[in-house]
């Protein structure tokens, strides 16, 4: 049986991470967030976005400048 892969567009990623579309684009172009260019636009694998979010939250927990909302 084949495994389905969830794909996300830029707006989906922005909403999931709670950031702007422009910042998602900047993260992708800088190489901090993996993406794939297609004829229809830019797509992201959900697993890559979720891994980025986990890494970002881990870094925020140890950075004294960041105050996370409960």
KADALIN-V655392 format. One record per backbone hydrogen bond with DSSP energy under -1.0 kcal/mol. CO is the residue of the C=O (numbers start at 1). NH is the residue of the N-H. E is the energy in kcal/mol with one decimal. If there is no record, write none. Layout:
co:CO nh:NH e:E
co:CO nh:NH e:E
//
This chain:
co:6 nh:46 e:-2.5
co:8 nh:44 e:-2.5
co:9 nh:13 e:-2.3
co:10 nh:14 e:-2.6
co:11 nh:15 e:-2.2
co:12 nh:16 e:-2.4
co:13 nh:17 e:-2.6
co:14 nh:18 e:-1.5
co:14 nh:19 e:-2.1
co:20 nh:24 e:-1.8
co:21 nh:25 e:-2.2
co:22 nh:26 e:-2.1
co:23 nh:27 e:-2.6
co:24 nh:28 e:-2.4
co:25 nh:29 e:-2.6
co:26 nh:30 e:-1.9
co:27 nh:32 e:-1.6
co:27 nh:33 e:-1.3
co:28 nh:31 e:-1.0
co:36 nh:43 e:-2.7
co:41 nh:38 e:-3.2
co:43 nh:36 e:-2.4
co:44 nh:8 e:-2.7
co:45 nh:49 e:-2.0
co:46 nh:50 e:-2.9
co:47 nh:51 e:-1.9
co:48 nh:52 e:-2.1
co:49 nh:53 e:-2.3
co:50 nh:54 e:-2.3
co:51 nh:55 e:-2.3
co:52 nh:56 e:-2.4
co:53 nh:57 e:-2.4
co:54 nh:58 e:-2.3
co:55 nh:59 e:-2.2
co:56 nh:60 e:-1.9
co:57 nh:61 e:-1.8
co:59 nh:63 e:-1.0
co:63 nh:66 e:-1.5
//
